[in-house]
Amino acid sequence: MHGVCGAFGGLAVGIFGQKWLGGLGGVAMMSQLIGTLLAIGIAVVGGLVVYGALKATMGIRLSQEDEFRGADLSIHKISANSDDSMF
């Protein structure tokens, strides 16, 4: 979600900065596109490196039993819902 909004913001500067759309000008759409694509590439590579390192060293999945119980109970030792809730 944040990446999509950030990519749109990067491209929107190039689009709405044009004089013919009421902007001040001086913004090149191609440089905004290249910068946005580079930022996406850096984020993807960085995410792969970080999650790859975590997966290789300590794992990023819960056991099947912990998945069944849920992360709130398994990791944080708290319930996601109060016992009083009437759903």
N, CA, C and O atoms as a GROMACS GRO file, in nm:
protein
  348
    1MET      N    1   0.082  -0.118   0.000
    1MET     CA    2   0.000   0.000   0.000
    1MET      C    3   0.087   0.125   0.000
    1MET      O    4   0.062   0.216  -0.079
    2HIS      N    5   0.187   0.132   0.085
    2HIS     CA    6   0.270   0.252   0.092
    2HIS      C    7   0.350   0.269  -0.036
    2HIS      O    8   0.371   0.382  -0.082
    3GLY      N    9   0.394   0.160  -0.093
    3GLY     CA   10   0.472   0.169  -0.216
    3GLY      C   11   0.390   0.222  -0.332
    3GLY      O   12   0.440   0.301  -0.413
    4VAL      N   13   0.265   0.180  -0.342
    4VAL     CA   14   0.178   0.229  -0.449
    4VAL      C   15   0.153   0.378  -0.434
    4VAL      O   16   0.160   0.453  -0.531
    5CYS      N   17   0.125   0.422  -0.312
    5CYS     CA   18   0.102   0.565  -0.288
    5CYS      C   19   0.228   0.646  -0.314
    5CYS      O   20   0.222   0.755  -0.370
    6GLY      N   21   0.342   0.594  -0.273
    6GLY     CA   22   0.468   0.664  -0.297
    6GLY      C   23   0.501   0.672  -0.445
    6GLY      O   24   0.547   0.775  -0.493
    7ALA      N   25   0.478   0.562  -0.517
    7ALA     CA   26   0.503   0.563  -0.661
    7ALA      C   27   0.410   0.661  -0.731
    7ALA      O   28   0.453   0.735  -0.820
    8PHE      N   29   0.283   0.664  -0.691
    8PHE     CA   30   0.190   0.760  -0.750
    8PHE      C   31   0.234   0.903  -0.720
    8PHE      O   32   0.229   0.989  -0.807
    9GLY      N   33   0.278   0.928  -0.597
    9GLY     CA   34   0.325   1.062  -0.562
    9GLY      C   35   0.444   1.105  -0.645
    9GLY      O   36   0.451   1.220  -0.689
   10GLY      N   37   0.538   1.012  -0.667
   10GLY     CA   38   0.654   1.045  -0.750
   10GLY      C   39   0.615   1.077  -0.893
   10GLY      O   40   0.668   1.170  -0.953
   11LEU      N   41   0.522   1.001  -0.945
   11LEU     CA   42   0.476   1.026  -1.082
   11LEU      C   43   0.385   1.149  -1.090
   11LEU      O   44   0.387   1.222  -1.189
   12ALA      N   45   0.305   1.171  -0.986
   12ALA     CA   46   0.213   1.285  -0.986
   12ALA      C   47   0.289   1.417  -0.989
   12ALA      O   48   0.240   1.514  -1.048
   13VAL      N   49   0.406   1.424  -0.929
   13VAL     CA   50   0.488   1.545  -0.936
   13VAL      C   51   0.522   1.575  -1.081
   13VAL      O   52   0.514   1.690  -1.125
   14GLY      N   53   0.560   1.471  -1.154
   14GLY     CA   54   0.592   1.492  -1.296
   14GLY      C   55   0.471   1.528  -1.379
   14GLY      O   56   0.482   1.606  -1.475
   15ILE      N   57   0.357   1.474  -1.344
   15ILE     CA   58   0.235   1.502  -1.420
   15ILE      C   59   0.181   1.640  -1.388
   15ILE      O   60   0.163   1.723  -1.478
   16PHE      N   61   0.155   1.665  -1.261
   16PHE     CA   62   0.088   1.789  -1.222
   16PHE      C   63   0.184   1.907  -1.206
   16PHE      O   64   0.139   2.019  -1.180
   17GLY      N   65   0.313   1.885  -1.222
   17GLY     CA   66   0.408   1.996  -1.222
   17GLY      C   67   0.421   2.063  -1.357
   17GLY      O   68   0.490   2.164  -1.370
   18GLN      N   69   0.356   2.008  -1.458
   18GLN     CA   70   0.362   2.066  -1.592
   18GLN      C   71   0.284   2.198  -1.597
   18GLN      O   72   0.178   2.210  -1.536
   19LYS      N   73   0.339   2.295  -1.668
   19LYS     CA   74   0.274   2.427  -1.677
   19LYS      C   75   0.135   2.417  -1.737
   19LYS      O   76   0.044   2.489  -1.695
   20TRP      N   77   0.117   2.331  -1.835
   20TRP     CA   78  -0.013   2.323  -1.902
   20TRP      C   79  -0.120   2.262  -1.811
   20TRP      O   80  -0.239   2.266  -1.845
   21LEU      N   81  -0.080   2.206  -1.697
   21LEU     CA   82  -0.176   2.155  -1.599
   21LEU      C   83  -0.184   2.245  -1.476
   21LEU      O   84  -0.244   2.208  -1.375
   22GLY      N   85  -0.125   2.364  -1.485
   22GLY     CA   86  -0.133   2.460  -1.375
   22GLY      C   87  -0.015   2.456  -1.281
   22GLY      O   88  -0.013   2.530  -1.182
   23GLY      N   89   0.084   2.371  -1.309
   23GLY     CA   90   0.202   2.363  -1.224
   23GLY      C   91   0.301   2.474  -1.254
   23GLY      O   92   0.277   2.556  -1.343
   24LEU      N   93   0.410   2.476  -1.181
   24LEU     CA   94   0.512   2.578  -1.200
   24LEU      C   95   0.611   2.542  -1.310
   24LEU      O   96   0.690   2.627  -1.353
   25GLY      N   97   0.608   2.418  -1.356
   25GLY     CA   98   0.704   2.376  -1.458
   25GLY      C   99   0.838   2.340  -1.397
   25GLY      O  100   0.853   2.338  -1.275
   26GLY      N  101   0.933   2.312  -1.480
   26GLY     CA  102   1.067   2.278  -1.433
   26GLY      C  103   1.080   2.135  -1.384
   26GLY      O  104   1.184   2.098  -1.329
   27VAL      N  105   0.977   2.054  -1.403
   27VAL     CA  106   0.980   1.915  -1.361
   27VAL      C  107   0.971   1.828  -1.486
   27VAL      O  108   0.877   1.842  -1.565
   28ALA      N  109   1.067   1.740  -1.504
   28ALA     CA  110   1.066   1.652  -1.620
   28ALA      C  111   0.999   1.520  -1.583
   28ALA      O  112   1.039   1.453  -1.488
   29MET      N  113   0.898   1.484  -1.658
   29MET     CA  114   0.825   1.360  -1.631
   29MET      C  115   0.916   1.238  -1.641
   29MET      O  116   0.903   1.145  -1.562
   30MET      N  117   1.009   1.239  -1.736
   30MET     CA  118   1.097   1.123  -1.753
   30MET      C  119   1.187   1.104  -1.631
   30MET      O  120   1.210   0.990  -1.590
   31SER      N  121   1.238   1.211  -1.573
   31SER     CA  122   1.323   1.194  -1.454
   31SER      C  123   1.241   1.146  -1.335
   31SER      O  124   1.292   1.072  -1.251
   32GLN      N  125   1.115   1.188  -1.325
   32GLN     CA  126   1.028   1.138  -1.219
   32GLN      C  127   1.000   0.989  -1.238
   32GLN      O  128   0.999   0.913  -1.141
   33LEU      N  129   0.979   0.947  -1.361
   33LEU     CA  130   0.955   0.806  -1.391
   33LEU      C  131   1.078   0.722  -1.359
   33LEU      O  132   1.066   0.617  -1.297
   34ILE      N  133   1.193   0.768  -1.401
   34ILE     CA  134   1.318   0.694  -1.375
   34ILE      C  135   1.344   0.687  -1.224
   34ILE      O  136   1.379   0.581  -1.173
   35GLY      N  137   1.326   0.799  -1.154
   35GLY     CA  138   1.347   0.800  -1.009
   35GLY      C  139   1.251   0.708  -0.937
   35GLY      O  140   1.289   0.640  -0.842
   36THR      N  141   1.125   0.707  -0.980
   36THR     CA  142   1.026   0.620  -0.918
   36THR      C  143   1.060   0.473  -0.941
   36THR      O  144   1.051   0.391  -0.849
   37LEU      N  145   1.099   0.439  -1.064
   37LEU     CA  146   1.137   0.301  -1.094
   37LEU      C  147   1.262   0.259  -1.017
   37LEU      O  148   1.271   0.145  -0.971
   38LEU      N  149   1.359   0.349  -1.003
   38LEU     CA  150   1.478   0.318  -0.922
   38LEU      C  151   1.442   0.296  -0.775
   38LEU      O  152   1.495   0.205  -0.711
   39ALA      N  153   1.353   0.379  -0.722
   39ALA     CA  154   1.311   0.363  -0.583
   39ALA      C  155   1.240   0.230  -0.562
   39ALA      O  156   1.262   0.163  -0.461
   40ILE      N  157   1.156   0.192  -0.657
   40ILE     CA  158   1.088   0.062  -0.648
   40ILE      C  159   1.191  -0.051  -0.652
   40ILE      O  160   1.182  -0.146  -0.574
   41GLY      N  161   1.287  -0.041  -0.743
   41GLY     CA  162   1.392  -0.143  -0.752
   41GLY      C  163   1.474  -0.156  -0.625
   41GLY      O  164   1.502  -0.267  -0.580
   42ILE      N  165   1.512  -0.042  -0.567
   42ILE     CA  166   1.589  -0.044  -0.442
   42ILE      C  167   1.507  -0.106  -0.330
   42ILE      O  168   1.560  -0.184  -0.250
   43ALA      N  169   1.379  -0.073  -0.322
   43ALA     CA  170   1.293  -0.128  -0.217
   43ALA      C  171   1.277  -0.279  -0.233
   43ALA      O  172   1.280  -0.353  -0.134
   44VAL      N  173   1.261  -0.326  -0.356
   44VAL     CA  174   1.245  -0.471  -0.380
   44VAL      C  175   1.374  -0.545  -0.345
   44VAL      O  176   1.369  -0.647  -0.276
   45VAL      N  177   1.487  -0.494  -0.391
   45VAL     CA  178   1.614  -0.560  -0.361
   45VAL      C  179   1.642  -0.556  -0.210
   45VAL      O  180   1.684  -0.657  -0.153
   46GLY      N  181   1.619  -0.442  -0.147
   46GLY     CA  182   1.640  -0.432  -0.002
   46GLY      C  183   1.551  -0.527   0.075
   46GLY      O  184   1.596  -0.591   0.170
   47GLY      N  185   1.424  -0.538   0.034
   47GLY     CA  186   1.333  -0.631   0.100
   47GLY      C  187   1.376  -0.775   0.084
   47GLY      O  188   1.369  -0.853   0.178
   48LEU      N  189   1.421  -0.810  -0.036
   48LEU     CA  190   1.469  -0.947  -0.059
   48LEU      C  191   1.592  -0.978   0.026
   48LEU      O  192   1.605  -1.088   0.079
   49VAL      N  193   1.682  -0.881   0.038
   49VAL     CA  194   1.802  -0.903   0.119
   49VAL      C  195   1.766  -0.919   0.267
   49VAL      O  196   1.812  -1.013   0.332
   50VAL      N  197   1.683  -0.830   0.318
   50VAL     CA  198   1.648  -0.835   0.460
   50VAL      C  199   1.570  -0.962   0.493
   50VAL      O  200   1.604  -1.034   0.586
   51TYR      N  201   1.464  -0.990   0.416
   51TYR     CA  202   1.384  -1.108   0.445
   51TYR      C  203   1.460  -1.237   0.414
   51TYR      O  204   1.438  -1.339   0.480
   52GLY      N  205   1.548  -1.234   0.315
   52GLY     CA  206   1.632  -1.351   0.289
   52GLY      C  207   1.726  -1.380   0.404
   52GLY      O  208   1.745  -1.495   0.443
   53ALA      N  209   1.786  -1.274   0.460
   53ALA     CA  210   1.876  -1.291   0.574
   53ALA      C  211   1.799  -1.341   0.696
   53ALA      O  212   1.847  -1.429   0.767
   54LEU      N  213   1.680  -1.285   0.721
   54LEU     CA  214   1.600  -1.331   0.834
   54LEU      C  215   1.557  -1.476   0.817
   54LEU      O  216   1.561  -1.554   0.912
   55LYS      N  217   1.517  -1.512   0.697
   55LYS     CA  218   1.473  -1.649   0.671
   55LYS      C  219   1.588  -1.748   0.688
   55LYS      O  220   1.570  -1.858   0.740
   56ALA      N  221   1.707  -1.708   0.644
   56ALA     CA  222   1.823  -1.796   0.654
   56ALA      C  223   1.874  -1.810   0.797
   56ALA      O  224   1.925  -1.916   0.834
   57THR      N  225   1.861  -1.706   0.877
   57THR     CA  226   1.920  -1.710   1.011
   57THR      C  227   1.821  -1.756   1.119
   57THR      O  228   1.855  -1.841   1.201
   58MET      N  229   1.700  -1.702   1.119
   58MET     CA  230   1.610  -1.736   1.228
   58MET      C  231   1.472  -1.782   1.183
   58MET      O  232   1.390  -1.824   1.265
   59GLY      N  233   1.446  -1.776   1.055
   59GLY     CA  234   1.316  -1.818   1.004
   59GLY      C  235   1.212  -1.709   1.020
   59GLY      O  236   1.220  -1.626   1.111
   60ILE      N  237   1.114  -1.710   0.931
   60ILE     CA  238   1.011  -1.607   0.938
   60ILE      C  239   0.871  -1.667   0.949
   60ILE      O  240   0.772  -1.594   0.942
   61ARG      N  241   0.862  -1.798   0.965
   61ARG     CA  242   0.734  -1.865   0.978
   61ARG      C  243   0.716  -1.917   1.120
   61ARG      O  244   0.813  -1.953   1.187
   62LEU      N  245   0.593  -1.920   1.163
   62LEU     CA  246   0.560  -1.984   1.290
   62LEU      C  247   0.543  -2.133   1.266
   62LEU      O  248   0.523  -2.177   1.153
   63SER      N  249   0.551  -2.210   1.372
   63SER     CA  250   0.522  -2.353   1.359
   63SER      C  251   0.373  -2.370   1.330
   63SER      O  252   0.296  -2.276   1.346
   64GLN      N  253   0.333  -2.490   1.286
   64GLN     CA  254   0.192  -2.512   1.255
   64GLN      C  255   0.105  -2.493   1.378
   64GLN      O  256  -0.005  -2.439   1.369
   65GLU      N  257   0.153  -2.537   1.493
   65GLU     CA  258   0.078  -2.519   1.618
   65GLU      C  259   0.062  -2.372   1.652
   65GLU      O  260  -0.047  -2.327   1.689
   66ASP      N  261   0.170  -2.295   1.639
   66ASP     CA  262   0.164  -2.152   1.667
   66ASP      C  263   0.075  -2.079   1.566
   66ASP      O  264   0.003  -1.986   1.603
   67GLU      N  265   0.078  -2.121   1.440
   67GLU     CA  266  -0.010  -2.061   1.341
   67GLU      C  267  -0.156  -2.086   1.377
   67GLU      O  268  -0.240  -1.998   1.362
   68PHE      N  269  -0.186  -2.205   1.425
   68PHE     CA  270  -0.322  -2.238   1.464
   68PHE      C  271  -0.368  -2.152   1.582
   68PHE      O  272  -0.480  -2.103   1.584
   69ARG      N  273  -0.279  -2.136   1.680
   69ARG     CA  274  -0.311  -2.054   1.797
   69ARG      C  275  -0.317  -1.906   1.763
   69ARG      O  276  -0.394  -1.831   1.823
   70GLY      N  277  -0.238  -1.864   1.668
   70GLY     CA  278  -0.232  -1.723   1.628
   70GLY      C  279  -0.108  -1.656   1.683
   70GLY      O  280  -0.055  -1.697   1.786
   71ALA      N  281  -0.061  -1.554   1.613
   71ALA     CA  282   0.062  -1.485   1.653
   71ALA      C  283   0.046  -1.411   1.784
   71ALA      O  284   0.141  -1.399   1.861
   72ASP      N  285  -0.073  -1.360   1.811
   72ASP     CA  286  -0.092  -1.285   1.936
   72ASP      C  287  -0.063  -1.372   2.058
   72ASP      O  288   0.009  -1.330   2.149
   73LEU      N  289  -0.118  -1.492   2.060
   73LEU     CA  290  -0.092  -1.582   2.172
   73LEU      C  291   0.048  -1.641   2.166
   73LEU      O  292   0.115  -1.650   2.269
   74SER      N  293   0.093  -1.680   2.048
   74SER     CA  294   0.222  -1.749   2.036
   74SER      C  295   0.341  -1.659   2.064
   74SER      O  296   0.436  -1.701   2.131
   75ILE      N  297   0.338  -1.538   2.014
   75ILE     CA  298   0.453  -1.448   2.026
   75ILE      C  299   0.437  -1.352   2.144
   75ILE      O  300   0.527  -1.338   2.227
   76HIS      N  301   0.322  -1.287   2.150
   76HIS     CA  302   0.304  -1.180   2.247
   76HIS      C  303   0.238  -1.225   2.377
   76HIS      O  304   0.235  -1.151   2.475
   77LYS      N  305   0.187  -1.348   2.377
   77LYS     CA  306   0.122  -1.406   2.495
   77LYS      C  307   0.000  -1.324   2.540
   77LYS      O  308  -0.028  -1.313   2.660
   78ILE      N  309  -0.070  -1.266   2.442
   78ILE     CA  310  -0.193  -1.193   2.471
   78ILE      C  311  -0.300  -1.240   2.372
   78ILE      O  312  -0.269  -1.291   2.265
   79SER      N  313  -0.425  -1.222   2.410
   79SER     CA  314  -0.535  -1.259   2.322
   79SER      C  315  -0.571  -1.139   2.234
   79SER      O  316  -0.568  -1.025   2.278
   80ALA      N  317  -0.604  -1.168   2.110
   80ALA     CA  318  -0.646  -1.061   2.020
   80ALA      C  319  -0.783  -1.008   2.057
   80ALA      O  320  -0.813  -0.891   2.034
   81ASN      N  321  -0.866  -1.093   2.114
   81ASN     CA  322  -1.002  -1.055   2.154
   81ASN      C  323  -1.020  -1.084   2.303
   81ASN      O  324  -0.964  -1.180   2.356
   82SER      N  325  -1.099  -1.001   2.368
   82SER     CA  326  -1.126  -1.029   2.508
   82SER      C  327  -1.219  -1.149   2.518
   82SER      O  328  -1.296  -1.176   2.426
   83ASP      N  329  -1.213  -1.218   2.627
   83ASP     CA  330  -1.298  -1.335   2.646
   83ASP      C  331  -1.445  -1.296   2.662
   83ASP      O  332  -1.534  -1.381   2.646
   84ASP      N  333  -1.471  -1.168   2.694
   84ASP     CA  334  -1.607  -1.121   2.715
   84ASP      C  335  -1.680  -1.088   2.585
   84ASP      O  336  -1.802  -1.071   2.584
   85SER      N  337  -1.604  -1.077   2.474
   85SER     CA  338  -1.666  -1.028   2.352
   85SER      C  339  -1.776  -1.120   2.304
   85SER      O  340  -1.762  -1.242   2.307
   86MET      N  341  -1.884  -1.061   2.262
   86MET     CA  342  -2.002  -1.137   2.217
   86MET      C  343  -2.019  -1.115   2.068
   86MET      O  344  -2.086  -1.021   2.026
   87PHE      N  345  -1.959  -1.199   1.987
   87PHE     CA  346  -1.972  -1.188   1.842
   87PHE      C  347  -2.054  -1.299   1.789
   87PHE      O  348  -2.076  -1.308   1.669
   0.00000   0.00000   0.00000
